[in-house]
């Protein structure tokens, strides 16, 4: 199973410096964080930040989380779930 966790608020097509990521993680209000516009996506500050993207039963699935730790815990629960036997 291919599972990916990614950040919906920061762009993936350019390299975002680690200090920008840390700055955003520490901010209580993402709109007040000093993140330059060139690193922001259209979804910046809206809804959950972290997305878990996976395929199960031949279907593409996504789930959004506010905290990365919650997303990682969800991935652990997916890894613990037994796969259905092939018919």
Secondary structure by P-SEA (a helix, b strand, c coil): cbbbbbbccccccccccaaaaaaaaacccccccccccccccccccccccbbbbbccccbbbbbbbccaaaaaaaaaaaaaccccccc
